[in-house]
Structures are given as C-alpha cells and as structure tokens.
C-alpha cells in the first residue's frame, strides 16, 4: 500500500481511474449483464457496440431497479434498454478529480466514463476510486503499454438447439 500526500483536488482522473474493465456487448441481455456483474463482483459494466465503441455504462442500481425478471422476455431484453437516453457522461483522463466529481453529481451517478480524444473508453472512475484516494491509498496502476485499456468481453456459449427432424410425410 502506498500512501499519497498530494491533495486529492490536485490529482487527475488518470491517476485514480480503473483501467482493467469487463464489458458487455450492446446486444447482450440484462440477464447476461447481471451474471457478469455477480461473477466478476463488479458494480459497473461498460457497454460496447459490435465494433468495440463505447455506448454507456450499466450499474447494479439501475439494473436492479429497472429490470423485473418476471418473464423470459425480460431476461432476454437487450442491456441497452436500461441505458439512459443520449450520450454517456464522460471526462478526459487529464480532468481533475473535482471536475469528475461534478460530472457525477450533475448526472446523479456514482461513476463517470473516461474517454480519450477519439471518445474511446480508456477507463472508469467510480466513487470507490475516489474514496480509496481520499483515504490516501493509491492502487498500483501499471503504465499503459498500448492505446487501449484492458477490456474484457465475455460472451455466452450456449448449446445448440437439437434439430428436430421433419415429421414423416411432410
């Protein structure tokens, strides 16, 4: 554990953000999002389109308040139906911690996505990251070696449905 003495309000988002992210495809279901969050023990799940572009972030609070798993149709509902309308709220890695905190407050979220100048997702700053920094604890964040953060995308592998042979005489 490294103790940081520099004031939090002088630090940048890049110093605190989480770079190692698990994502879900925009076509993924809300049930898949729930499973991923439970299995990975995460509270925020960035959503990516088929080309890997950033679409938004689903969090456990939104998922549990908006999803009513009463029917199979609800379980198969695309995760994008739970995202707020419009462009997701983002900040740049060079933003200060107070700027990121204001973005969270103005949008009523406990997270803000961090994007580069091409609007590609490079990290996520959460309230947990801020509390960790406020406590003076700094996580070791390995230096970036490439242009992309570590993004993991898990897709389900489901058994194929058995082929039903045609009925005799049809």
The 8 nearest C-alpha neighbors of each residue, nearest first, counted from 0:
[[1, 136, 2, 137, 138, 139, 135, 3],
 [2, 0, 137, 136, 3, 138, 135, 139],
 [1, 3, 136, 135, 137, 0, 4, 134],
 [4, 2, 135, 5, 136, 1, 137, 132],
 [3, 5, 6, 2, 135, 7, 136, 1],
 [4, 6, 3, 7, 9, 10, 8, 135],
 [7, 5, 8, 9, 4, 10, 3, 133],
 [6, 8, 10, 9, 5, 133, 96, 132],
 [7, 9, 6, 96, 10, 97, 95, 11],
 [10, 8, 7, 6, 95, 11, 5, 96],
 [11, 9, 7, 8, 95, 96, 14, 12],
 [12, 10, 95, 13, 14, 94, 93, 96],
 [11, 13, 92, 14, 15, 94, 96, 16],
 [14, 12, 92, 11, 15, 16, 93, 94],
 [13, 15, 12, 11, 16, 10, 140, 92],
 [16, 14, 12, 13, 128, 17, 124, 132],
 [17, 15, 124, 123, 13, 12, 122, 14],
 [16, 18, 123, 122, 19, 124, 15, 20],
 [19, 17, 122, 148, 20, 16, 149, 121],
 [18, 20, 149, 17, 150, 148, 21, 122],
 [21, 19, 150, 18, 149, 151, 22, 17],
 [20, 22, 151, 150, 152, 44, 19, 23],
 [23, 21, 45, 152, 44, 46, 151, 20],
 [22, 24, 46, 152, 47, 27, 45, 25],
 [23, 25, 47, 27, 26, 46, 48, 22],
 [26, 24, 48, 27, 47, 46, 79, 78],
 [25, 27, 24, 77, 28, 78, 79, 48],
 [28, 26, 24, 25, 77, 78, 31, 23],
 [29, 27, 77, 75, 78, 31, 30, 76],
 [28, 30, 78, 32, 31, 74, 76, 77],
 [29, 31, 74, 33, 28, 32, 34, 75],
 [32, 30, 34, 28, 29, 33, 35, 27],
 [33, 31, 29, 35, 30, 34, 36, 28],
 [32, 34, 30, 36, 31, 35, 37, 29],
 [35, 33, 31, 37, 32, 36, 38, 30],
 [36, 34, 32, 38, 37, 33, 39, 31],
 [35, 37, 41, 33, 39, 40, 34, 38],
 [36, 38, 40, 34, 35, 39, 33, 41],
 [37, 39, 35, 40, 36, 34, 41, 33],
 [38, 40, 36, 41, 37, 35, 21, 34],
 [41, 39, 37, 36, 38, 42, 35, 43],
 [42, 40, 36, 39, 43, 37, 44, 35],
 [41, 43, 59, 58, 36, 44, 40, 60],
 [44, 42, 58, 41, 57, 56, 59, 45],
 [43, 45, 57, 56, 22, 58, 46, 21],
 [46, 44, 56, 22, 55, 57, 23, 47],
 [45, 47, 23, 55, 54, 25, 22, 56],
 [48, 46, 53, 24, 51, 52, 54, 25],
 [47, 49, 25, 51, 52, 50, 24, 54],
 [48, 50, 51, 47, 24, 25, 52, 26],
 [51, 49, 48, 52, 47, 53, 24, 25],
 [50, 52, 47, 48, 49, 53, 24, 119],
 [53, 51, 48, 47, 50, 54, 119, 49],
 [52, 54, 47, 120, 55, 46, 119, 51],
 [55, 53, 47, 46, 52, 48, 87, 56],
 [56, 54, 46, 87, 45, 53, 82, 57],
 [57, 55, 45, 44, 46, 58, 43, 82],
 [56, 58, 44, 43, 45, 82, 61, 55],
 [59, 57, 43, 42, 61, 60, 62, 44],
 [58, 60, 62, 42, 61, 63, 43, 57],
 [59, 61, 63, 62, 58, 64, 42, 65],
 [62, 60, 64, 59, 58, 63, 65, 57],
 [61, 63, 59, 60, 65, 64, 66, 58],
 [62, 64, 60, 61, 66, 65, 59, 67],
 [63, 65, 61, 62, 66, 60, 67, 59],
 [66, 64, 62, 63, 61, 67, 81, 60],
 [67, 65, 62, 63, 64, 68, 73, 29],
 [66, 68, 69, 65, 73, 63, 64, 70],
 [69, 67, 73, 70, 74, 66, 71, 30],
 [70, 68, 67, 73, 71, 74, 72, 66],
 [69, 71, 72, 73, 68, 74, 67, 75],
 [70, 72, 74, 73, 75, 69, 68, 76],
 [73, 71, 75, 70, 74, 76, 69, 68],
 [72, 74, 76, 70, 71, 75, 68, 69],
 [73, 75, 30, 71, 72, 76, 68, 29],
 [76, 74, 28, 72, 73, 77, 71, 29],
 [75, 77, 73, 28, 74, 29, 72, 78],
 [78, 76, 28, 79, 26, 27, 80, 29],
 [77, 79, 29, 28, 80, 81, 27, 25],
 [78, 80, 82, 81, 77, 25, 26, 46],
 [81, 79, 78, 82, 77, 76, 83, 29],
 [82, 80, 79, 78, 83, 65, 62, 57],
 [83, 81, 79, 80, 57, 84, 55, 56],
 [82, 84, 85, 81, 87, 80, 55, 86],
 [85, 83, 82, 86, 87, 81, 80, 79],
 [86, 84, 87, 83, 82, 88, 55, 54],
 [85, 87, 88, 84, 55, 54, 83, 89],
 [88, 86, 55, 89, 85, 54, 56, 83],
 [89, 87, 111, 86, 112, 90, 102, 106],
 [88, 90, 112, 113, 111, 87, 114, 91],
 [91, 89, 113, 114, 94, 112, 99, 92],
 [90, 92, 93, 114, 94, 113, 115, 89],
 [93, 91, 13, 12, 94, 113, 90, 11],
 [92, 94, 91, 11, 12, 13, 95, 90],
 [95, 93, 91, 92, 11, 12, 98, 90],
 [94, 96, 11, 98, 97, 12, 10, 93],
 [95, 97, 99, 98, 11, 8, 12, 10],
 [98, 96, 100, 99, 95, 8, 101, 94],
 [99, 97, 101, 95, 96, 100, 94, 102],
 [98, 100, 102, 96, 101, 97, 103, 95],
 [99, 101, 97, 103, 102, 98, 96, 104],
 [102, 100, 104, 98, 103, 99, 105, 97],
 [103, 101, 99, 105, 100, 104, 106, 98],
 [104, 102, 108, 100, 106, 101, 105, 107],
 [105, 103, 101, 107, 106, 102, 100, 108],
 [106, 104, 102, 103, 107, 101, 108, 100],
 [107, 105, 103, 104, 108, 102, 88, 101],
 [106, 108, 104, 105, 103, 109, 102, 110],
 [109, 107, 103, 110, 106, 104, 111, 105],
 [108, 110, 126, 125, 103, 107, 111, 104],
 [111, 109, 125, 108, 124, 103, 126, 112],
 [110, 112, 124, 89, 123, 103, 88, 113],
 [111, 113, 123, 89, 122, 124, 114, 90],
 [112, 114, 122, 90, 123, 91, 89, 121],
 [115, 113, 120, 118, 119, 121, 91, 90],
 [114, 116, 118, 117, 119, 91, 121, 120],
 [115, 117, 118, 114, 119, 91, 92, 120],
 [118, 116, 115, 119, 114, 120, 52, 121],
 [119, 117, 114, 115, 116, 120, 53, 52],
 [118, 120, 114, 117, 115, 53, 121, 52],
 [119, 121, 114, 122, 53, 113, 118, 115],
 [122, 120, 148, 114, 113, 119, 147, 18],
 [123, 121, 18, 113, 17, 120, 16, 112],
 [122, 124, 112, 17, 113, 16, 111, 125],
 [123, 125, 16, 111, 110, 17, 128, 112],
 [126, 124, 110, 128, 127, 109, 123, 111],
 [125, 127, 129, 128, 109, 130, 110, 124],
 [128, 126, 130, 125, 129, 131, 124, 109],
 [129, 127, 125, 131, 126, 130, 15, 124],
 [130, 128, 126, 132, 127, 131, 133, 125],
 [131, 129, 133, 127, 132, 128, 134, 126],
 [132, 130, 128, 134, 129, 133, 136, 127],
 [131, 133, 135, 129, 134, 130, 136, 137],
 [134, 132, 130, 135, 131, 129, 7, 136],
 [135, 133, 131, 132, 136, 130, 129, 2],
 [136, 134, 132, 3, 133, 2, 137, 131],
 [137, 135, 2, 132, 134, 131, 1, 3],
 [138, 136, 1, 132, 2, 139, 3, 135],
 [139, 137, 140, 136, 0, 1, 15, 131],
 [138, 140, 141, 137, 1, 0, 142, 136],
 [141, 139, 138, 142, 14, 18, 17, 15],
 [140, 142, 139, 143, 144, 18, 138, 19],
 [143, 141, 144, 140, 145, 139, 18, 148],
 [144, 142, 145, 141, 148, 146, 147, 140],
 [143, 145, 142, 146, 147, 141, 148, 149],
 [146, 144, 147, 143, 148, 142, 149, 121],
 [145, 147, 148, 144, 143, 121, 115, 119],
 [148, 146, 145, 121, 149, 150, 120, 143],
 [149, 147, 121, 18, 150, 19, 122, 146],
 [148, 150, 19, 20, 18, 147, 151, 21],
 [151, 149, 20, 21, 148, 19, 22, 152],
 [152, 150, 21, 22, 20, 153, 149, 19],
 [151, 153, 22, 23, 21, 154, 150, 24],
 [154, 152, 151, 155, 23, 22, 21, 35],
 [153, 155, 152, 156, 23, 24, 27, 31],
 [156, 154, 157, 153, 31, 27, 158, 152],
 [157, 155, 154, 158, 159, 153, 31, 160],
 [156, 158, 155, 159, 160, 154, 161, 31],
 [159, 157, 160, 156, 161, 155, 162, 154],
 [160, 158, 161, 157, 162, 156, 163, 155],
 [159, 161, 162, 158, 157, 163, 156, 164],
 [162, 160, 163, 159, 158, 164, 157, 165],
 [163, 161, 164, 160, 159, 165, 158, 166],
 [162, 164, 161, 165, 166, 160, 167, 159],
 [165, 163, 162, 166, 167, 161, 169, 168],
 [166, 164, 167, 163, 169, 168, 162, 161],
 [165, 167, 169, 168, 164, 163, 162, 161],
 [168, 166, 169, 165, 164, 163, 162, 161],
 [167, 169, 166, 165, 164, 163, 162, 161],
 [168, 167, 166, 165, 164, 163, 162, 161]]
